[in-house]
Amino acid sequence: MNCTYPTRRIISSLFFLLVCISSSFSQTLIDFNDDDKWIRSQSGTSIIGYATDHAYEDGLFRATGGEACRITSSDQDGVPGALGNYAWKLKNVTAVDWRITIASGGVGNFSLKIRRWDDDPGPHYQLTYSANGGTTWEELAQVTNETLDNLSDWKIFSGNVNSSNDNILIRLTPTKGTERIMVDDFEWTSYVANSNTSPDDHNLQLWPIPASETLYGRCDERLRFVELINMTGTKVREIKLSGDNEFSISVNDLNEGIYFIRMTYLTGRETCTRIVILH
């Protein structure tokens, strides 16, 4: 079969997409929908009642703490309380310490979806992580009426950990008197999968990861093209360069999700690596 140039280019895009996925993509979604993976408090408290030791376990993942409980998708303040079957609801007390543990494999990027019960009183939580077993914590975001856009709808909060350590901790704790919040759809990539370099091109730097407005890149080799490709293999951005080794790509109008960057160098060599876009 003879392929025209556009056809060859489409096949090439799909090939690179498959290579990137198979060599460097390891992403896990925990949606809290499996009833068998919820573990009831040792105190005997019902899973729909607040406790400090309800848990959800799925492979390397464990979420526990509180006081917190399980909530269903029944509407609250005009918004589903869970995005699927179940979500977590964190109590409106300052003693809450709800945390996630990723047992091994490290963490690159992660995201989770949060919504408030309602706006009065407002929620006041901080999202932090620890890569050293809880000795020190790094703040990633505040969860307040303002950061929730003064809405009770679900919103994505994300973080960039980039640590290969075991037992990475991610937690939500109140900073003062607070409203209840719900948490659902936790997703993370392993440290290796989230590396800012492609497997065979360790001089490449991409930032920020996740990208929101503009993605920047730098490498040691001179570039001819930089292309951004979505998960279906469709090219959504292309920058033509003339031997530069730095570039920037606007991503503020693209849908959130996973994309792949293909770089074509002046030598004709091509490499591909994965990024995440979150707004």
Contacts in CASP RR format, 6 or more apart in sequence:
PFRMAT RR
TARGET T0000
AUTHOR 0000-0000-0000
METHOD contacts of the structure
MODEL  1
MNCTYPTRRIISSLFFLLVCISSSFSQTLIDFNDDDKWIRSQSGTSIIGY
ATDHAYEDGLFRATGGEACRITSSDQDGVPGALGNYAWKLKNVTAVDWRI
TIASGGVGNFSLKIRRWDDDPGPHYQLTYSANGGTTWEELAQVTNETLDN
LSDWKIFSGNVNSSNDNILIRLTPTKGTERIMVDDFEWTSYVANSNTSPD
DHNLQLWPIPASETLYGRCDERLRFVELINMTGTKVREIKLSGDNEFSIS
VNDLNEGIYFIRMTYLTGRETCTRIVILH
3 11 0 8 1.000
10 233 0 8 1.000
13 227 0 8 1.000
13 229 0 8 1.000
13 233 0 8 1.000
13 234 0 8 1.000
13 235 0 8 1.000
13 262 0 8 1.000
14 233 0 8 1.000
16 229 0 8 1.000
16 260 0 8 1.000
16 262 0 8 1.000
16 270 0 8 1.000
16 272 0 8 1.000
17 229 0 8 1.000
17 231 0 8 1.000
17 233 0 8 1.000
17 260 0 8 1.000
17 272 0 8 1.000
19 272 0 8 1.000
20 198 0 8 1.000
20 260 0 8 1.000
20 272 0 8 1.000
20 273 0 8 1.000
20 274 0 8 1.000
23 199 0 8 1.000
24 192 0 8 1.000
24 193 0 8 1.000
24 195 0 8 1.000
24 198 0 8 1.000
24 199 0 8 1.000
24 273 0 8 1.000
24 274 0 8 1.000
25 189 0 8 1.000
25 193 0 8 1.000
25 258 0 8 1.000
25 274 0 8 1.000
26 189 0 8 1.000
26 190 0 8 1.000
26 192 0 8 1.000
26 193 0 8 1.000
27 187 0 8 1.000
27 188 0 8 1.000
27 189 0 8 1.000
27 193 0 8 1.000
27 258 0 8 1.000
28 60 0 8 1.000
28 61 0 8 1.000
28 187 0 8 1.000
28 188 0 8 1.000
28 189 0 8 1.000
29 185 0 8 1.000
29 186 0 8 1.000
29 187 0 8 1.000
30 56 0 8 1.000
30 58 0 8 1.000
30 61 0 8 1.000
30 63 0 8 1.000
30 185 0 8 1.000
30 186 0 8 1.000
30 187 0 8 1.000
31 83 0 8 1.000
31 84 0 8 1.000
31 184 0 8 1.000
31 185 0 8 1.000
32 38 0 8 1.000
32 56 0 8 1.000
32 63 0 8 1.000
32 70 0 8 1.000
32 82 0 8 1.000
32 85 0 8 1.000
32 86 0 8 1.000
32 87 0 8 1.000
32 88 0 8 1.000
32 184 0 8 1.000
32 185 0 8 1.000
32 186 0 8 1.000
33 84 0 8 1.000
33 85 0 8 1.000
33 86 0 8 1.000
34 58 0 8 1.000
35 85 0 8 1.000
35 86 0 8 1.000
37 56 0 8 1.000
37 57 0 8 1.000
37 58 0 8 1.000
38 47 0 8 1.000
38 54 0 8 1.000
38 55 0 8 1.000
38 56 0 8 1.000
38 70 0 8 1.000
38 86 0 8 1.000
39 54 0 8 1.000
39 55 0 8 1.000
39 56 0 8 1.000
39 57 0 8 1.000
40 46 0 8 1.000
40 47 0 8 1.000
40 54 0 8 1.000
41 47 0 8 1.000
41 51 0 8 1.000
41 52 0 8 1.000
41 53 0 8 1.000
41 54 0 8 1.000
42 53 0 8 1.000
43 51 0 8 1.000
43 53 0 8 1.000
44 51 0 8 1.000
45 51 0 8 1.000
45 54 0 8 1.000
47 54 0 8 1.000
47 69 0 8 1.000
47 70 0 8 1.000
48 69 0 8 1.000
48 70 0 8 1.000
48 71 0 8 1.000
49 69 0 8 1.000
50 66 0 8 1.000
50 67 0 8 1.000
50 68 0 8 1.000
50 69 0 8 1.000
50 91 0 8 1.000
51 66 0 8 1.000
51 67 0 8 1.000
51 68 0 8 1.000
51 69 0 8 1.000
52 65 0 8 1.000
52 66 0 8 1.000
52 67 0 8 1.000
52 68 0 8 1.000
53 64 0 8 1.000
53 65 0 8 1.000
54 64 0 8 1.000
54 65 0 8 1.000
54 66 0 8 1.000
54 68 0 8 1.000
54 69 0 8 1.000
54 70 0 8 1.000
55 62 0 8 1.000
55 63 0 8 1.000
55 64 0 8 1.000
55 65 0 8 1.000
56 62 0 8 1.000
56 63 0 8 1.000
56 64 0 8 1.000
56 88 0 8 1.000
59 103 0 8 1.000
60 102 0 8 1.000
60 103 0 8 1.000
60 104 0 8 1.000
60 105 0 8 1.000
61 100 0 8 1.000
61 101 0 8 1.000
61 102 0 8 1.000
61 103 0 8 1.000
61 186 0 8 1.000
62 100 0 8 1.000
62 101 0 8 1.000
62 103 0 8 1.000
63 88 0 8 1.000
63 98 0 8 1.000
63 99 0 8 1.000
63 100 0 8 1.000
63 101 0 8 1.000
63 186 0 8 1.000
64 98 0 8 1.000
64 99 0 8 1.000
65 96 0 8 1.000
65 97 0 8 1.000
65 98 0 8 1.000
65 99 0 8 1.000
66 90 0 8 1.000
66 91 0 8 1.000
66 95 0 8 1.000
66 96 0 8 1.000
66 97 0 8 1.000
66 98 0 8 1.000
67 90 0 8 1.000
67 91 0 8 1.000
67 93 0 8 1.000
67 95 0 8 1.000
67 96 0 8 1.000
68 88 0 8 1.000
68 89 0 8 1.000
68 90 0 8 1.000
68 91 0 8 1.000
68 96 0 8 1.000
68 98 0 8 1.000
69 88 0 8 1.000
69 89 0 8 1.000
69 91 0 8 1.000
70 86 0 8 1.000
70 87 0 8 1.000
70 88 0 8 1.000
70 89 0 8 1.000
71 81 0 8 1.000
71 82 0 8 1.000
71 86 0 8 1.000
71 87 0 8 1.000
71 88 0 8 1.000
71 89 0 8 1.000
71 182 0 8 1.000
72 81 0 8 1.000
72 82 0 8 1.000
72 85 0 8 1.000
72 86 0 8 1.000
73 80 0 8 1.000
73 81 0 8 1.000
73 82 0 8 1.000
73 83 0 8 1.000
73 84 0 8 1.000
73 85 0 8 1.000
73 86 0 8 1.000
73 87 0 8 1.000
74 80 0 8 1.000
74 81 0 8 1.000
75 81 0 8 1.000
76 117 0 8 1.000
76 118 0 8 1.000
76 152 0 8 1.000
76 182 0 8 1.000
77 116 0 8 1.000
77 117 0 8 1.000
77 118 0 8 1.000
77 152 0 8 1.000
78 152 0 8 1.000
79 115 0 8 1.000
79 152 0 8 1.000
79 153 0 8 1.000
79 154 0 8 1.000
81 87 0 8 1.000
81 89 0 8 1.000
81 115 0 8 1.000
81 182 0 8 1.000
82 182 0 8 1.000
82 184 0 8 1.000
83 113 0 8 1.000
83 154 0 8 1.000
83 184 0 8 1.000
83 185 0 8 1.000
84 184 0 8 1.000
87 182 0 8 1.000
87 183 0 8 1.000
87 184 0 8 1.000
88 98 0 8 1.000
88 182 0 8 1.000
88 183 0 8 1.000
88 184 0 8 1.000
89 117 0 8 1.000
89 180 0 8 1.000
89 181 0 8 1.000
89 182 0 8 1.000
90 96 0 8 1.000
90 98 0 8 1.000
90 125 0 8 1.000
90 172 0 8 1.000
90 180 0 8 1.000
90 181 0 8 1.000
90 182 0 8 1.000
90 183 0 8 1.000
91 180 0 8 1.000
92 117 0 8 1.000
92 121 0 8 1.000
92 177 0 8 1.000
92 178 0 8 1.000
92 179 0 8 1.000
92 180 0 8 1.000
93 174 0 8 1.000
93 177 0 8 1.000
93 178 0 8 1.000
94 174 0 8 1.000
94 176 0 8 1.000
94 177 0 8 1.000
94 178 0 8 1.000
96 172 0 8 1.000
96 173 0 8 1.000
96 174 0 8 1.000
96 178 0 8 1.000
97 171 0 8 1.000
97 173 0 8 1.000
98 171 0 8 1.000
98 172 0 8 1.000
98 173 0 8 1.000
98 183 0 8 1.000
99 169 0 8 1.000
99 170 0 8 1.000
99 171 0 8 1.000
99 172 0 8 1.000
100 169 0 8 1.000
100 170 0 8 1.000
100 171 0 8 1.000
100 186 0 8 1.000
101 167 0 8 1.000
101 168 0 8 1.000
101 169 0 8 1.000
102 167 0 8 1.000
102 168 0 8 1.000
102 170 0 8 1.000
102 188 0 8 1.000
103 166 0 8 1.000
103 167 0 8 1.000
104 166 0 8 1.000
104 167 0 8 1.000
105 164 0 8 1.000
105 166 0 8 1.000
105 190 0 8 1.000
105 191 0 8 1.000
105 192 0 8 1.000
106 161 0 8 1.000
106 163 0 8 1.000
106 164 0 8 1.000
106 165 0 8 1.000
106 166 0 8 1.000
106 168 0 8 1.000
106 190 0 8 1.000
106 191 0 8 1.000
107 129 0 8 1.000
107 161 0 8 1.000
107 162 0 8 1.000
107 163 0 8 1.000
107 168 0 8 1.000
107 170 0 8 1.000
107 188 0 8 1.000
107 189 0 8 1.000
107 190 0 8 1.000
107 191 0 8 1.000
107 194 0 8 1.000
108 160 0 8 1.000
108 161 0 8 1.000
108 162 0 8 1.000
108 163 0 8 1.000
108 188 0 8 1.000
108 189 0 8 1.000
108 190 0 8 1.000
108 191 0 8 1.000
108 193 0 8 1.000
108 194 0 8 1.000
109 158 0 8 1.000
109 159 0 8 1.000
109 160 0 8 1.000
109 161 0 8 1.000
109 188 0 8 1.000
109 189 0 8 1.000
109 194 0 8 1.000
109 209 0 8 1.000
109 210 0 8 1.000
109 276 0 8 1.000
110 158 0 8 1.000
110 159 0 8 1.000
110 161 0 8 1.000
110 170 0 8 1.000
110 186 0 8 1.000
110 187 0 8 1.000
110 188 0 8 1.000
110 189 0 8 1.000
111 156 0 8 1.000
111 157 0 8 1.000
111 158 0 8 1.000
111 159 0 8 1.000
111 185 0 8 1.000
111 186 0 8 1.000
111 187 0 8 1.000
111 188 0 8 1.000
111 210 0 8 1.000
111 276 0 8 1.000
111 278 0 8 1.000
112 156 0 8 1.000
112 157 0 8 1.000
112 158 0 8 1.000
112 170 0 8 1.000
112 183 0 8 1.000
112 184 0 8 1.000
112 185 0 8 1.000
112 186 0 8 1.000
112 187 0 8 1.000
113 154 0 8 1.000
113 155 0 8 1.000
113 156 0 8 1.000
113 157 0 8 1.000
113 183 0 8 1.000
113 184 0 8 1.000
113 185 0 8 1.000
114 125 0 8 1.000
114 143 0 8 1.000
114 148 0 8 1.000
114 154 0 8 1.000
114 155 0 8 1.000
114 157 0 8 1.000
114 172 0 8 1.000
114 181 0 8 1.000
114 182 0 8 1.000
114 183 0 8 1.000
115 148 0 8 1.000
115 152 0 8 1.000
115 153 0 8 1.000
115 154 0 8 1.000
115 155 0 8 1.000
115 181 0 8 1.000
115 182 0 8 1.000
116 122 0 8 1.000
116 123 0 8 1.000
116 143 0 8 1.000
116 145 0 8 1.000
116 148 0 8 1.000
116 152 0 8 1.000
116 179 0 8 1.000
116 180 0 8 1.000
116 181 0 8 1.000
116 182 0 8 1.000
117 123 0 8 1.000
117 152 0 8 1.000
117 179 0 8 1.000
117 180 0 8 1.000
117 181 0 8 1.000
117 182 0 8 1.000
118 152 0 8 1.000
118 179 0 8 1.000
119 145 0 8 1.000
119 150 0 8 1.000
119 152 0 8 1.000
119 179 0 8 1.000
120 179 0 8 1.000
121 177 0 8 1.000
121 178 0 8 1.000
121 179 0 8 1.000
122 144 0 8 1.000
122 145 0 8 1.000
122 178 0 8 1.000
122 179 0 8 1.000
123 143 0 8 1.000
123 144 0 8 1.000
123 145 0 8 1.000
123 148 0 8 1.000
123 178 0 8 1.000
123 179 0 8 1.000
123 180 0 8 1.000
123 181 0 8 1.000
124 142 0 8 1.000
124 143 0 8 1.000
124 144 0 8 1.000
124 174 0 8 1.000
124 175 0 8 1.000
124 176 0 8 1.000
124 177 0 8 1.000
124 178 0 8 1.000
124 179 0 8 1.000
125 142 0 8 1.000
125 143 0 8 1.000
125 144 0 8 1.000
125 172 0 8 1.000
125 173 0 8 1.000
125 174 0 8 1.000
125 175 0 8 1.000
125 178 0 8 1.000
125 181 0 8 1.000
126 139 0 8 1.000
126 141 0 8 1.000
126 142 0 8 1.000
126 143 0 8 1.000
126 172 0 8 1.000
126 173 0 8 1.000
126 174 0 8 1.000
126 175 0 8 1.000
127 139 0 8 1.000
127 140 0 8 1.000
127 141 0 8 1.000
127 142 0 8 1.000
127 143 0 8 1.000
127 157 0 8 1.000
127 159 0 8 1.000
127 170 0 8 1.000
127 171 0 8 1.000
127 172 0 8 1.000
128 137 0 8 1.000
128 138 0 8 1.000
128 139 0 8 1.000
128 140 0 8 1.000
128 170 0 8 1.000
128 171 0 8 1.000
128 173 0 8 1.000
129 137 0 8 1.000
129 138 0 8 1.000
129 140 0 8 1.000
129 159 0 8 1.000
129 161 0 8 1.000
129 168 0 8 1.000
129 169 0 8 1.000
129 170 0 8 1.000
129 171 0 8 1.000
130 136 0 8 1.000
130 137 0 8 1.000
130 138 0 8 1.000
130 168 0 8 1.000
130 169 0 8 1.000
130 171 0 8 1.000
131 161 0 8 1.000
131 163 0 8 1.000
131 165 0 8 1.000
131 168 0 8 1.000
131 169 0 8 1.000
132 165 0 8 1.000
133 167 0 8 1.000
133 169 0 8 1.000
134 169 0 8 1.000
137 171 0 8 1.000
140 157 0 8 1.000
140 158 0 8 1.000
140 159 0 8 1.000
141 147 0 8 1.000
141 157 0 8 1.000
141 159 0 8 1.000
142 175 0 8 1.000
143 157 0 8 1.000
143 172 0 8 1.000
143 181 0 8 1.000
147 155 0 8 1.000
147 157 0 8 1.000
148 155 0 8 1.000
149 155 0 8 1.000
154 184 0 8 1.000
156 256 0 8 1.000
156 278 0 8 1.000
156 279 0 8 1.000
158 210 0 8 1.000
158 276 0 8 1.000
158 278 0 8 1.000
159 210 0 8 1.000
160 208 0 8 1.000
160 209 0 8 1.000
160 210 0 8 1.000
161 168 0 8 1.000
161 170 0 8 1.000
161 191 0 8 1.000
162 191 0 8 1.000
162 194 0 8 1.000
162 196 0 8 1.000
163 191 0 8 1.000
164 191 0 8 1.000
164 192 0 8 1.000
172 181 0 8 1.000
172 183 0 8 1.000
189 276 0 8 1.000
193 274 0 8 1.000
194 209 0 8 1.000
195 273 0 8 1.000
196 204 0 8 1.000
196 205 0 8 1.000
196 206 0 8 1.000
196 207 0 8 1.000
196 209 0 8 1.000
196 273 0 8 1.000
197 203 0 8 1.000
197 204 0 8 1.000
197 205 0 8 1.000
197 273 0 8 1.000
198 204 0 8 1.000
198 271 0 8 1.000
198 272 0 8 1.000
198 273 0 8 1.000
200 271 0 8 1.000
201 219 0 8 1.000
201 221 0 8 1.000
201 263 0 8 1.000
201 271 0 8 1.000
201 273 0 8 1.000
203 219 0 8 1.000
203 220 0 8 1.000
203 221 0 8 1.000
204 217 0 8 1.000
204 218 0 8 1.000
204 219 0 8 1.000
204 263 0 8 1.000
204 271 0 8 1.000
204 273 0 8 1.000
205 217 0 8 1.000
205 218 0 8 1.000
205 219 0 8 1.000
206 215 0 8 1.000
206 216 0 8 1.000
206 217 0 8 1.000
206 261 0 8 1.000
206 273 0 8 1.000
206 275 0 8 1.000
207 215 0 8 1.000
207 216 0 8 1.000
207 217 0 8 1.000
208 215 0 8 1.000
208 216 0 8 1.000
209 275 0 8 1.000
209 276 0 8 1.000
210 275 0 8 1.000
210 276 0 8 1.000
210 277 0 8 1.000
210 278 0 8 1.000
211 251 0 8 1.000
211 275 0 8 1.000
211 276 0 8 1.000
211 277 0 8 1.000
211 278 0 8 1.000
212 251 0 8 1.000
212 252 0 8 1.000
212 277 0 8 1.000
212 278 0 8 1.000
212 279 0 8 1.000
213 250 0 8 1.000
213 251 0 8 1.000
213 252 0 8 1.000
214 248 0 8 1.000
214 249 0 8 1.000
214 250 0 8 1.000
214 251 0 8 1.000
214 252 0 8 1.000
215 248 0 8 1.000
215 249 0 8 1.000
215 251 0 8 1.000
215 261 0 8 1.000
215 275 0 8 1.000
216 246 0 8 1.000
216 247 0 8 1.000
216 248 0 8 1.000
217 246 0 8 1.000
217 247 0 8 1.000
217 248 0 8 1.000
218 245 0 8 1.000
218 246 0 8 1.000
218 247 0 8 1.000
219 245 0 8 1.000
219 263 0 8 1.000
220 245 0 8 1.000
221 245 0 8 1.000
221 265 0 8 1.000
221 266 0 8 1.000
221 267 0 8 1.000
221 269 0 8 1.000
222 243 0 8 1.000
222 244 0 8 1.000
222 245 0 8 1.000
222 265 0 8 1.000
222 266 0 8 1.000
223 241 0 8 1.000
223 243 0 8 1.000
223 244 0 8 1.000
223 245 0 8 1.000
223 247 0 8 1.000
223 263 0 8 1.000
223 264 0 8 1.000
223 265 0 8 1.000
223 266 0 8 1.000
224 240 0 8 1.000
224 241 0 8 1.000
224 242 0 8 1.000
224 243 0 8 1.000
224 264 0 8 1.000
224 265 0 8 1.000
224 266 0 8 1.000
224 268 0 8 1.000
225 238 0 8 1.000
225 239 0 8 1.000
225 240 0 8 1.000
225 241 0 8 1.000
225 262 0 8 1.000
225 263 0 8 1.000
225 264 0 8 1.000
226 237 0 8 1.000
226 238 0 8 1.000
226 239 0 8 1.000
226 241 0 8 1.000
226 247 0 8 1.000
226 249 0 8 1.000
226 261 0 8 1.000
226 262 0 8 1.000
226 263 0 8 1.000
226 264 0 8 1.000
227 235 0 8 1.000
227 237 0 8 1.000
227 238 0 8 1.000
227 239 0 8 1.000
227 261 0 8 1.000
227 262 0 8 1.000
227 263 0 8 1.000
227 264 0 8 1.000
228 235 0 8 1.000
228 236 0 8 1.000
228 237 0 8 1.000
228 238 0 8 1.000
228 249 0 8 1.000
228 251 0 8 1.000
228 254 0 8 1.000
228 259 0 8 1.000
228 260 0 8 1.000
228 261 0 8 1.000
229 235 0 8 1.000
229 236 0 8 1.000
229 259 0 8 1.000
229 260 0 8 1.000
229 261 0 8 1.000
229 262 0 8 1.000
230 236 0 8 1.000
230 259 0 8 1.000
230 260 0 8 1.000
231 257 0 8 1.000
231 258 0 8 1.000
231 259 0 8 1.000
233 260 0 8 1.000
236 254 0 8 1.000
236 259 0 8 1.000
237 249 0 8 1.000
237 250 0 8 1.000
237 251 0 8 1.000
237 254 0 8 1.000
239 247 0 8 1.000
239 249 0 8 1.000
241 247 0 8 1.000
243 266 0 8 1.000
251 259 0 8 1.000
251 277 0 8 1.000
252 279 0 8 1.000
254 277 0 8 1.000
255 277 0 8 1.000
256 277 0 8 1.000
256 278 0 8 1.000
256 279 0 8 1.000
257 276 0 8 1.000
257 277 0 8 1.000
257 278 0 8 1.000
258 274 0 8 1.000
258 275 0 8 1.000
258 276 0 8 1.000
258 277 0 8 1.000
259 274 0 8 1.000
259 275 0 8 1.000
259 276 0 8 1.000
259 277 0 8 1.000
260 272 0 8 1.000
260 273 0 8 1.000
260 274 0 8 1.000
260 275 0 8 1.000
261 272 0 8 1.000
261 273 0 8 1.000
261 274 0 8 1.000
261 275 0 8 1.000
262 270 0 8 1.000
262 271 0 8 1.000
262 272 0 8 1.000
263 270 0 8 1.000
263 271 0 8 1.000
263 272 0 8 1.000
264 270 0 8 1.000
265 271 0 8 1.000
END
